[in-house]
Amino acid sequence: MQIRISVVDPARLVEPRPFDDAAPSEVWVDAAPGSRFGAVAPHLLAALGRDTEVRFLLEGDPVPDDAEFGAVPLVTGVLLTLEHLTGSSSSAPDPLPRQHRGSLVEVQVIGGLGAGQSVRLGRGRHLIGRGPACAVRVVDPGVSRAHAEILVSDTGVRLRDLRPTNGTLVDGQPVPRAGLTVEPASRIRIGSTTLTRRSTTTVPAPMTQGPGTLRIHRQPRFVSVPQHPTITFPTPPQRPEGHRLPLIASLTPLLLALVLARVMNSPAMLLFALMSPVMLIGQWLGDRRHGRVSFSRQRSAHTRDTASALAALTQALASEASRRHDEQPDLALVCDVACGRDVRLWERRPGDSDHLALRVGTATAPAQLTVHLALTA
């Protein structure tokens, strides 16, 4: 039974060594089925050229001597880490920052130089920055040594800026001096690095164990064609043209009535003559008031319809951003899928349009939806 193992020595990562010397060591081990790790470990150390003052870690925990070699998790492709029991190993970084006991929150680096890093935080205050004392250490020249602080409690997660040279943005908005609450899936931007608070849930894929191997049964992939919505904004209402007072039509009957009243010597004719101007002026006042009321109602309807269109646009943009992030997952999510042996592992086939497509970062991209704006004449 042959098994390929990758071994990482964290002590070599903090020493000035060539890249090839600091890279993980790949070792092929030929052992009989049912062999125990304790019997194989000395031969593995000899092949690596290491002394016996080290032990092997798997996902932050020591590998038991009675662990069966060739059974999960000691199968082909397993990654082991060396822990030096003596010497200056205290300066070596934690090989697997995921494994923090009693953690409540997981912070992942999804953009920037450290993309793929994932840190779990427990209750208390945790620093974000370039400094060695930071719980979330970011390798970014645009980040201060102590850039921001995360407070994790049972009531939620709050982020506070520590007045760095470059400010901190959460979902595109600057962090106020008093801090703010960080919701799940919020995007924290510091320098050129993007972090997120994520609650990752993986669904293990069906697996079959062989001698030294673990076979993943890929699920059928059903790719849906995204629907790109069209958002239409309402046409602004037009202010009605003012109605001019019909002076000629109002005064002409009055002048004629004055002539008839003088000729016929009948003052009653003046009363009948006043009816026509009064009716015309009354109609003019009514039409004018009706125009103002109608325009006010149209403006209210336009404001309401515009707010509804803006809400639909905001929701459509958020849905599109979420869909496009899911279509091209970040490195931290890819790592979760791989480590959790999720059903999405190896879901892309050679015939898929996104086969071998790899996300390298984020950028401002045009939206795929359509917006119709109504312009006034």
VEXMIPA-660760 format. One record per atom (N, C-alpha, C): y, z, x. Coordinates in pm, whole numbers, padded with zeros to 5 digits, always signed. Layout:
N
YZX
...
***
This chain:
377
-00119+00000+00085
+00000+00000+00000
+00124+00000+00089
+00206-00103+00077
+00327-00116+00157
+00450-00089+00070
+00539-00007+00121
+00660+00032+00049
+00779+00016+00142
+00886-00045+00091
+01009-00061+00170
+01105+00052+00132
+01153+00124+00233
+01242+00239+00214
+01372+00215+00291
+01484+00252+00228
+01614+00249+00295
+01655+00391+00326
+01700+00413+00450
+01737+00547+00496
+01881+00542+00547
+01963+00635+00500
+02103+00646+00541
+02121+00777+00616
+02190+00768+00730
+02223+00887+00808
+02373+00911+00795
+02418+01007+00715
+02563+01028+00698
+02635+01061+00827
+02565+01121+00927
+02631+01155+01053
+02681+01031+01123
+02613+00920+01106
+02656+00796+01172
+02777+00734+01102
+02800+00774+00976
+02912+00716+00904
+03045+00774+00946
+03044+00894+01008
+03169+00958+01051
+03192+00943+01200
+03102+00875+01269
+03118+00851+01411
+03162+00707+01434
+03240+00682+01541
+03284+00545+01570
+03169+00461+01625
+03094+00401+01535
+02980+00321+01576
+02997+00179+01525
+02928+00085+01586
+02930-00051+01532
+02876-00052+01390
+02916-00156+01317
+02876-00165+01176
+02724-00169+01161
+02658-00245+01245
+02513-00257+01231
+02443-00124+01257
+02501-00042+01348
+02438+00086+01380
+02456+00187+01268
+02563+00171+01187
+02589+00263+01078
+02528+00217+00946
+02470+00098+00945
+02413+00045+00822
+02283+00117+00790
+02240+00119+00663
+02112+00181+00629
+01997+00115+00704
+01900+00197+00741
+01781+00147+00811
+01674+00112+00708
+01617-00006+00724
+01511-00052+00635
+01377-00033+00706
+01287+00040+00642
+01158+00073+00702
+01047+00035+00605
+00946-00035+00659
+00826-00066+00580
+00720+00038+00615
+00668+00104+00513
+00567+00208+00532
+00436+00160+00469
+00329+00164+00547
+00195+00127+00499
+00114+00257+00490
+00088+00300+00367
+00016+00426+00346
-00090+00407+00239
-00188+00493+00243
-00295+00487+00144
-00244+00540+00010
-00292+00485-00101
-00251+00536-00233
-00283+00685-00244
-00189+00759-00304
-00207+00902-00320
-00160+00984-00203
-00106+00920-00098
-00058+00996+00018
+00061+01082-00021
+00074+01197+00043
+00184+01288+00017
+00297+01265+00115
+00418+01290+00068
+00534+01261+00152
+00535+01346+00278
+00484+01467+00269
+00482+01552+00388
+00401+01494+00501
+00297+01417+00468
+00216+01355+00572
+00281+01229+00628
+00366+01166+00549
+00430+01041+00590
+00561+01067+00662
+00630+01178+00631
+00764+01204+00685
+00769+01204+00837
+00676+01268+00909
+00685+01263+01057
+00677+01122+01112
+00592+01039+01055
+00584+00900+01103
+00712+00824+01069
+00774+00855+00956
+00898+00790+00919
+01010+00830+01014
+01016+00956+01052
+01118+01001+01148
+01096+00937+01284
+00970+00922+01324
+00942+00858+01453
+00985+00713+01452
+00962+00645+01341
+01004+00504+01331
+01156+00491+01335
+01227+00594+01284
+01373+00591+01283
+01432+00642+01414
+01349+00704+01500
+01399+00759+01625
+01478+00885+01606
+01444+00965+01505
+01514+01090+01478
+01424+01207+01516
+01491+01323+01540
+01413+01442+01572
+01365+01508+01443
+01299+01620+01459
+01241+01688+01343
+01338+01786+01277
+01463+01801+01333
+01559+01894+01276
+01640+01827+01164
+01575+01747+01087
+01638+01682+00972
+01539+01688+00856
+01592+01666+00738
+01506+01653+00621
+01558+01540+00535
+01473+01493+00446
+01507+01379+00362
+01557+01429+00226
+01664+01364+00179
+01720+01393+00046
+01705+01270-00042
+01679+01296-00168
+01673+01190-00269
+01766+01229-00382
+01877+01153-00396
+01979+01182-00496
+02031+01325-00483
+02049+01368-00357
+02108+01498-00328
+02010+01612-00322
+01885+01593-00357
+01786+01701-00357
+01681+01673-00250
+01629+01779-00183
+01524+01759-00083
+01398+01699-00145
+01334+01609-00071
+01210+01549-00118
+01096+01646-00092
+01023+01691-00195
+00912+01786-00172
+00802+01722-00088
+00736+01805-00008
+00627+01754+00075
+00508+01707-00009
+00492+01765-00128
+00378+01727-00210
+00409+01610-00303
+00529+01549-00289
+00561+01433-00370
+00468+01317-00335
+00417+01250-00437
+00321+01142-00414
+00393+01018-00366
+00351+00968-00253
+00410+00849-00195
+00356+00726-00270
+00448+00649-00325
+00411+00533-00405
+00426+00555-00554
+00455+00680-00596
+00481+00712-00735
+00632+00730-00753
+00680+00711-00875
+00823+00726-00902
+00867+00868-00865
+00974+00885-00788
+01071+00782-00747
+01046+00723-00609
+00940+00762-00540
+00914+00713-00405
+00841+00579-00411
+00914+00478-00457
+00860+00343-00469
+00946+00248-00388
+00907+00124-00382
+00982+00024-00306
+01127+00017-00352
+01217+00023-00255
+01360+00017-00284
+01427+00152-00290
+01354+00261-00273
+01414+00393-00282
+01509+00415-00165
+01617+00487-00190
+01717+00518-00088
+01710+00666-00056
+01679+00698+00069
+01672+00835+00117
+01788+00863+00211
+01831+00988+00215
+01941+01030+00300
+01893+01139+00394
+01934+01130+00519
+01898+01233+00618
+01999+01346+00614
+01950+01468+00616
+02036+01586+00624
+02001+01659+00753
+02100+01674+00841
+02079+01742+00968
+02085+01893+00946
+01981+01960+00986
+01974+02104+00967
+02049+02180+01074
+02078+02118+01188
+02156+02180+01295
+02259+02079+01341
+02354+02127+01419
+02454+02037+01475
+02578+02034+01387
+02653+01928+01400
+02782+01915+01332
+02769+01836+01204
+02667+01864+01127
+02649+01788+01003
+02748+01828+00896
+02820+01941+00918
+02913+01984+00814
+03026+01887+00794
+03056+01805+00898
+03164+01709+00884
+03122+01583+00813
+02994+01567+00789
+02947+01444+00723
+02980+01449+00576
+03018+01337+00518
+03050+01334+00376
+02926+01351+00291
+02948+01393+00169
+02838+01407+00075
+02778+01269+00049
+02650+01249+00079
+02594+01115+00066
+02590+01065-00076
+02577+01154-00171
+02571+01113-00311
+02668+01198-00391
+02794+01156-00403
+02893+01238-00474
+02866+01249-00622
+02768+01177-00675
+02739+01187-00818
+02681+01324-00854
+02608+01382-00763
+02528+01498-00800
+02609+01626-00782
+02691+01660-00879
+02765+01785-00882
+02711+01867-00997
+02658+01979-00966
+02596+02061-01068
+02703+02123-01158
+02671+02140-01286
+02763+02200-01382
+02883+02113-01411
+02874+01986-01397
+02988+01898-01417
+03009+01873-01565
+03136+01853-01601
+03173+01823-01739
+03227+01683-01754
+03291+01632-01649
+03362+01504-01657
+03319+01417-01540
+03309+01287-01566
+03279+01191-01461
+03399+01099-01443
+03450+01093-01322
+03562+01005-01288
+03507+00894-01199
+03533+00771-01236
+03481+00656-01164
+03596+00570-01114
+03579+00518-00994
+03674+00422-00937
+03627+00283-00978
+03705+00215-01059
+03665+00085-01113
+03747-00030-01055
+03844+00000-00970
+03924-00104-00908
+03985-00055-00780
+03991-00141-00679
+04046-00102-00551
+03941-00098-00442
+03980-00043-00326
+03890-00042-00211
+03766+00042-00235
+03778+00149-00311
+03664+00238-00334
+03590+00211-00463
+03601+00089-00515
+03537+00057-00644
+03388+00084-00636
+03336+00151-00738
+03196+00187-00744
+03172+00335-00721
+03271+00404-00664
+03254+00548-00640
+03257+00622-00772
+03174+00722-00784
+03166+00803-00906
+03156+00949-00867
+03243+01032-00926
+03248+01174-00893
+03244+01254-01023
+03157+01352-01025
+03149+01441-01140
+03220+01572-01109
+03301+01616-01205
+03386+01732-01186
+03349+01842-01285
+03349+01964-01235
+03327+02080-01320
+03459+02140-01365
+03453+02256-01427
+03574+02324-01473
+03662+02360-01353
+03793+02350-01374
+03886+02388-01269
+03982+02276-01235
+04054+02296-01127
+04154+02199-01080
+04096+02118-00965
+04119+01989-00970
+04063+01899-00869
+04173+01802-00824
+04182+01782-00692
+04284+01694-00636
+04233+01551-00627
+04327+01458-00645
+04302+01316-00622
+04396+01270-00511
+04342+01207-00409
+04427+01159-00301
+04345+01118-00180
+04416+01098-00067
+04350+01054+00056
+04305+01170+00143
+04352+01291+00113
+04321+01405+00198
+04175+01444+00194
+04125+01505+00302
+03983+01544+00307
+03947+01653+00208
+04047+01728+00159
+04018+01836+00065
+04015+01789-00080
+04039+01661-00103
+04044+01610-00239
+03903+01593-00296
+03885+01635-00420
+03756+01616-00487
+03730+01469-00514
+03837+01397-00554
+03827+01252-00573
+03907+01189-00459
+03834+01151-00355
+03899+01097-00235
+03909+00946-00247
+04032+00897-00240
+04060+00755-00259
+04106+00695-00128
+04038+00588-00085
+04076+00517+00037
+04175+00407-00002
+04304+00442+00004
+04408+00349-00039
+04537+00387+00031
+04597+00297+00110
+04721+00332+00181
+04837+00363+00087
+04829+00318-00038
+04936+00346-00134
+04920+00477-00207
+04821+00557-00168
+04794+00685-00233
+04831+00797-00137
+04897+00900-00188
+04935+01015-00105
+04813+01101-00074
+04830+01190+00023
+04718+01276+00060
+04678+01366-00057
+04775+01418-00127
+04751+01490-00252
+04835+01422-00359
+04775+01329-00430
+04850+01240-00518
+04864+01297-00659
+04755+01344-00715
+04756+01395-00852
+04652+01506-00864
+04660+01574-00976
+04568+01686-01000
+04506+01671-01139
+04376+01693-01146
+04303+01689-01273
+04259+01831-01307
+04292+01872-01428
+04250+02003-01478
+04142+01980-01583
+04022+02029-01555
+03908+02015-01645
+03883+02149-01712
+03882+02149-01843
+03855+02271-01919
+03769+02235-02039
+03733+02336-02115
+03651+02313-02233
+03729+02239-02342
+03861+02243-02336
+03942+02179-02438
+03977+02034-02406
+03952+01990-02283
+03984+01852-02248
+04017+01837-02101
+04075+01724-02069
+04110+01689-01931
+04257+01653-01927
+04330+01717-01836
+04473+01688-01820
+04499+01638-01678
+04594+01548-01667
+04632+01489-01539
+04778+01520-01513
+04807+01565-01392
+04944+01597-01353
+04977+01533-01220
+05095+01469-01214
+05141+01409-01089
+05189+01518-00995
+05163+01501-00867
+05209+01595-00765
+05329+01537-00689
+05411+01460-00760
+05531+01397-00705
+05500+01315-00581
+05407+01219-00592
+05374+01135-00475
+05483+01030-00453
+05467+00958-00344
+05561+00849-00316
+05553+00742-00424
+05432+00704-00461
+05411+00609-00571
+05360+00687-00691
+05420+00662-00805
+05383+00736-00925
+05245+00699-00977
+05203+00772-01079
+05073+00752-01142
+05094+00698-01282
+05013+00600-01319
+05020+00540-01451
+04889+00566-01524
+04899+00596-01652
+04783+00609-01739
+04799+00511-01853
+04710+00413-01856
+04717+00305-01957
+04854+00237-01954
+04906+00219-01832
+05032+00148-01815
+05157+00231-01831
+05146+00360-01868
+05261+00445-01890
+05270+00550-01780
+05393+00578-01730
+05407+00681-01625
+05365+00818-01677
+05307+00896-01588
+05266+01032-01623
+05390+01121-01625
+05419+01190-01735
+05536+01279-01738
+05517+01397-01644
+05628+01463-01616
+05622+01575-01521
+05531+01686-01571
+05525+01707-01702
+05440+01813-01757
+05294+01773-01762
+05263+01647-01732
+05125+01600-01738
+05088+01548-01875
+04969+01496-01886
+04922+01445-02015
+04770+01459-02021
+04718+01445-02142
+04574+01451-02165
+04512+01314-02138
+04404+01312-02063
+04335+01188-02030
+04217+01173-02126
+04224+01071-02208
+04118+01045-02304
+04007+00964-02237
+03885+00969-02292
+03777+00884-02238
+03817+00737-02241
+03781+00665-02136
+03809+00522-02118
+03954+00495-02080
+04039+00598-02066
+04175+00574-02019
+04171+00527-01874
+04268+00444-01838
+04272+00388-01703
+04387+00452-01626
+04351+00513-01513
+04447+00582-01428
+04474+00493-01308
+04600+00460-01288
+04640+00371-01178
+04718+00450-01074
+04664+00457-00952
+04734+00520-00841
+04728+00422-00723
+04845+00385-00675
+04848+00283-00570
+04789+00153-00622
+04693+00100-00548
+04623-00021-00593
+04482+00013-00642
+04458+00140-00673
+04327+00186-00717
+04332+00223-00865
+04228+00187-00936
+04217+00219-01078
+04096+00309-01099
+04119+00419-01170
+04012+00512-01203
+04001+00522-01355
+03890+00572-01400
+03873+00594-01543
+03787+00717-01566
+03808+00777-01679
+03721+00886-01725
+03618+00824-01818
+03494+00834-01779
+03390+00761-01853
+03274+00853-01886
+03221+00834-02004
+03098+00902-02046
+02992+00793-02058
+02918+00775-01950
+02821+00667-01943
+02687+00712-02001
+02638+00635-02094
+02505+00661-02150
+02419+00538-02123
+02308+00560-02058
+02218+00451-02025
+02093+00459-02112
+02042+00342-02145
+01919+00332-02222
+01812+00276-02128
+01716+00358-02087
+01616+00310-01991
+01539+00191-02046
+01516+00096-01958
+01438-00022-01995
+01290+00011-01991
+01208-00062-02066
+01062-00041-02056
+01014-00072-01915
+00931+00014-01860
+00886+00002-01722
+00736+00020-01713
+00679-00044-01614
+00537-00030-01583
+00524+00002-01435
+00452+00109-01403
+00438+00150-01263
+00314+00089-01202
+00332+00031-01083
+00222-00022-01004
+00209+00056-00876
+00122+00016-00787
+00107+00085-00657
+00231+00064-00570
+00316+00164-00567
+00437+00157-00486
+00548+00075-00545
+00534+00030-00670
+00636-00053-00733
+00664+00000-00873
+00775-00046-00926
+00814-00014-01063
+00865-00143-01126
+00792-00192-01223
+00827-00321-01285
+00913-00296-01408
+01026-00366-01412
+01119-00357-01525
+01093-00474-01619
+01071-00443-01744
+01050-00548-01844
+01185-00583-01907
+01233-00701-01875
+01363-00742-01926
+01358-00769-02075
+01463-00727-02142
+01473-00749-02285
+01537-00886-02311
+01508-00947-02425
+01578-01073-02459
+01728-01047-02468
+01803-01142-02420
+01949-01130-02423
+02005-01225-02528
+02076-01168-02622
+02138-01248-02727
+02288-01250-02701
+02338-01364-02660
+02479-01379-02626
+02552-01431-02748
+02645-01353-02796
+02724-01393-02913
+02849-01467-02866
+02888-01566-02944
+03008-01642-02914
+03129-01564-02966
+03220-01525-02879
+03334-01445-02926
+03425-01524-03019
+03474-01455-03119
+03568-01515-03213
+03710-01478-03170
+03790-01580-03145
+03928-01557-03103
+04019-01558-03226
+04072-01444-03265
+04153-01439-03389
+04288-01505-03371
+04350-01532-03483
+04486-01587-03487
+04575-01488-03561
+04679-01443-03494
+04773-01348-03552
+04901-01423-03589
+04938-01418-03717
+05056-01489-03765
+05163-01389-03805
+05280-01404-03748
+05392-01317-03783
+05472-01380-03898
+05526-01299-03988
+05595-01353-04107
+05728-01418-04071
+05772-01504-04160
+05901-01571-04144
+06013-01475-04182
+06114-01460-04098
+06226-01370-04134
+06296-01420-04260
+06338-01331-04349
+06407-01374-04471
+06546-01428-04441
+06588-01522-04523
+06721-01581-04509
+06819-01512-04604
+06932-01472-04550
+07033-01409-04634
+07085-01512-04735
+07088-01479-04862
+07135-01577-04963
+07283-01609-04945
+07316-01733-04977
+07455-01774-04968
+07537-01704-05077
+07658-01666-05041
+07743-01595-05136
+07789-01686-05251
+07789-01630-05372
+07836-01705-05490
+07988-01688-05502
+08056-01802-05507
+08202-01796-05520
+08242-01769-05664
+08349-01696-05679
+08398-01663-05812
+08451-01790-05881
+08400-01822-06002
+08444-01945-06072
+08584-01926-06133
+08688-01932-06049
+08824-01908-06098
+08870-02016-06195
+08846-02142-06160
+08894-02251-06247
+08825-02245-06382
+08692-02226-06379
+08619-02219-06505
+08660-02098-06587
+08706-01992-06518
+08746-01872-06591
+08888-01883-06647
+08978-01947-06570
+09119-01951-06611
+09150-02065-06706
+09074-02175-06699
+09105-02290-06786
+09098-02254-06934
+08990-02190-06984
+08989-02153-07127
+09102-02058-07163
+09141-01972-07069
+09248-01878-07098
+09381-01951-07115
+09408-02050-07031
+09532-02128-07044
+09536-02205-07176
+09423-02265-07212
+09419-02339-07339
+09438-02245-07457
+09380-02124-07447
+09396-02028-07557
+09541-01985-07571
+09611-01971-07456
+09752-01935-07464
+09833-02043-07537
+09802-02170-07506
+09874-02281-07573
+09844-02281-07722
+09716-02267-07762
+09679-02269-07903
+09737-02148-07976
+09735-02031-07908
+09793-01913-07975
+09941-01930-08000
+10013-01998-07913
+10157-02020-07934
+10181-02124-08041
+10096-02231-08036
+10116-02339-08135
+10079-02290-08274
+09966-02219-08285
+09916-02175-08416
+09970-02038-08453
+10049-01978-08362
+10106-01846-08388
+09998-01748-08431
+09886-01747-08350
+09771-01662-08382
+09730-01585-08256
+09774-01459-08244
+09735-01379-08127
+09584-01356-08117
+09510-01369-08228
+09366-01348-08223
+09297-01451-08134
+09361-01565-08117
+09302-01666-08029
+09291-01616-07884
+09381-01523-07846
+09375-01472-07709
+09248-01390-07687
+09203-01316-07792
+09082-01236-07777
+08959-01325-07756
+08953-01434-07834
+08842-01527-07815
+08849-01596-07678
+08970-01620-07633
+08985-01687-07503
+08939-01597-07388
+08954-01462-07403
+08914-01371-07296
+08762-01360-07282
+08689-01396-07386
+08544-01383-07380
+08482-01470-07270
+08532-01592-07258
+08474-01684-07159
+08496-01635-07016
+08617-01596-06972
+08633-01546-06836
+08552-01419-06809
+08548-01329-06909
+08473-01205-06889
+08324-01235-06869
+08269-01328-06949
+08128-01363-06935
+08100-01428-06799
+08188-01516-06752
+08168-01583-06624
+08175-01484-06507
+08275-01394-06515
+08287-01295-06406
+08169-01199-06407
+08122-01160-06527
+08005-01072-06536
+07880-01137-06478
+07862-01267-06510
+07747-01337-06454
+07756-01347-06302
+07879-01368-06252
+07897-01375-06106
+07863-01244-06038
+07908-01133-06098
+07876-01002-06042
+07725-00974-06047
+07659-01013-06159
+07515-00991-06171
+07437-01073-06069
+07476-01201-06050
+07406-01284-05951
+07425-01229-05810
+07544-01180-05783
+07570-01126-05650
+07485-01002-05624
+07476-00913-05722
+07395-00792-05704
+07246-00827-05693
+07201-00923-05774
+07062-00963-05768
+07027-01022-05630
+07119-01097-05570
+07094-01154-05438
+07080-01046-05332
+07167-00942-05340
+07157-00834-05243
+07026-00757-05258
+06987-00729-05383
+06863-00655-05406
+06742-00737-05361
+06743-00867-05393
+06632-00953-05355
+06621-00964-05203
+06733-00975-05133
+06731-00985-04987
+06683-00854-04924
+06721-00740-04983
+06675-00612-04932
+06524-00598-04948
+06471-00644-05060
+06326-00639-05080
+06254-00731-04982
+06310-00849-04956
+06248-00941-04860
+06250-00884-04718
+06357-00814-04684
+06364-00752-04552
+06260-00640-04539
+06243-00561-04644
+06142-00454-04640
+06002-00513-04627
+05976-00619-04704
+05845-00683-04694
+05823-00744-04556
+05929-00802-04497
+05917-00861-04363
+05890-00752-04259
+05959-00639-04270
+05935-00528-04177
+05792-00478-04189
+05744-00465-04312
+05607-00417-04334
+05505-00516-04280
+05526-00645-04308
+05432-00747-04261
+05436-00760-04108
+05554-00744-04048
+05565-00749-03902
+05492-00633-03837
+05506-00513-03894
+05434-00397-03841
+05283-00417-03853
+05240-00475-03966
+05097-00501-03983
+05047-00604-03881
+05128-00708-03856
+05089-00808-03756
+05085-00748-03616
+05182-00661-03584
+05181-00596-03453
+05058-00506-03437
+05022-00433-03543
+04903-00349-03535
+04778-00434-03517
+04770-00546-03589
+04654-00635-03573
+04650-00695-03433
+04768-00728-03376
+04774-00783-03241
+04730-00679-03138
+04777-00555-03154
+04738-00449-03062
+04588-00425-03066
+04532-00420-03188
+04388-00399-03201
+04309-00516-03144
+04356-00639-03169
+04286-00757-03118
+04289-00760-02966
+04403-00724-02904
+04412-00722-02758
+04321-00615-02699
+04317-00496-02764
+04229-00391-02715
+04083-00431-02726
+04046-00495-02837
+03907-00540-02855
+03871-00647-02753
+03966-00739-02728
+03938-00845-02630
+03925-00788-02490
+04014-00693-02454
+04004-00632-02321
+03873-00558-02304
+03831-00484-02408
+03703-00413-02400
+03587-00511-02387
+03591-00619-02463
+03483-00718-02456
+03477-00784-02320
+03592-00819-02265
+03592-00888-02136
+03552-00794-02023
+03586-00665-02035
+03539-00569-01936
+03388-00551-01946
+03334-00555-02068
+03189-00544-02083
+03118-00668-02030
+03179-00784-02049
+03118-00907-02000
+03114-00911-01848
+03216-00856-01785
+03222-00851-01639
+03238-00704-01598
+03131-00626-01597
+03142-00482-01572
+03189-00452-01431
+03255-00337-01417
+03300-00292-01286
+03183-00240-01205
+03207-00217-01076
+03099-00177-00985
+03041-00040-01021
+03124+00050-01072
+03073+00182-01109
+02974+00171-01224
+03006+00087-01321
+02914+00068-01434
+02788-00005-01388
+02802-00101-01296
+02684-00170-01242
+02594-00070-01171
+02656+00024-01099
+02576+00126-01029
+02504+00215-01130
+02571+00250-01240
+02505+00331-01343
+02388+00257-01405
+02406+00127-01430
+02299+00047-01488
+02180+00040-01393
+02209+00020-01263
+02101+00008-01166
+02030+00141-01144
+02108+00250-01128
+02046+00380-01101
+01972+00433-01223
+02023+00404-01342
+01957+00449-01462
+01850+00355-01513
+01828+00242-01441
+01731+00140-01483
+01753+00107-01631
+01878+00072-01661
+01919+00046-01798
+01863-00088-01847
+01865-00105-01979
+01813-00230-02037
+01896-00351-01995
+02019-00328-01945
+02101-00441-01902
+02066-00489-01762
+01979-00416-01693
+01943-00454-01557
+01874-00590-01558
+01927-00683-01476
+01872-00819-01461
+01869-00894-01595
+01967-00869-01680
+01967-00936-01810
+02016-01081-01800
+02089-01113-01694
+02143-01249-01681
+02036-01342-01625
+02022-01457-01689
+01925-01557-01647
+01997-01671-01575
+01920-01752-01499
+01984-01864-01428
+02057-01960-01521
+02015-01970-01647
+02082-02062-01738
+02207-02006-01802
+02237-01880-01782
+02356-01818-01842
+02481-01860-01768
+02590-01868-01842
+02717-01909-01780
+02769-01805-01682
+02731-01678-01700
+02778-01573-01610
+02674-01534-01506
+02572-01617-01487
+02471-01586-01386
+02533-01586-01247
+02507-01481-01172
+02559-01461-01036
+02710-01444-01033
+02773-01422-01148
+02917-01394-01150
+02940-01248-01114
+03034-01223-01024
+03060-01088-00975
+03207-01057-00989
+03234-00944-01048
+03372-00899-01065
+03422-00839-00934
+03538-00885-00888
+03594-00835-00762
+03723-00756-00784
+03772-00749-00905
+03896-00675-00930
+03949-00704-01069
+04070-00659-01093
+04136-00682-01221
+04270-00747-01197
+04319-00814-01298
+04448-00881-01290
+04498-00904-01432
+04624-00937-01441
+04683-00972-01571
+04644-01115-01604
+04570-01133-01712
+04520-01265-01750
+04569-01300-01890
+04585-01429-01919
+04627-01468-02055
+04523-01426-02159
+04572-01385-02274
+04482-01348-02382
+04419-01474-02441
+04302-01456-02500
+04230-01568-02560
+04261-01585-02708
+04337-01492-02765
+04373-01506-02906
+04497-01594-02920
+04529-01629-03043
+04643-01716-03072
+04744-01640-03157
+04871-01654-03121
+04979-01588-03194
+05075-01693-03245
+05102-01691-03375
+05197-01782-03437
+05323-01704-03471
+05433-01747-03413
+05562-01684-03440
+05645-01774-03529
+05697-01719-03637
+05781-01795-03729
+05925-01786-03681
+05986-01900-03654
+06123-01903-03603
+06218-01937-03716
+06336-01876-03709
+06438-01906-03810
+06505-02038-03777
+06554-02104-03878
+06621-02232-03858
+06753-02213-03786
***
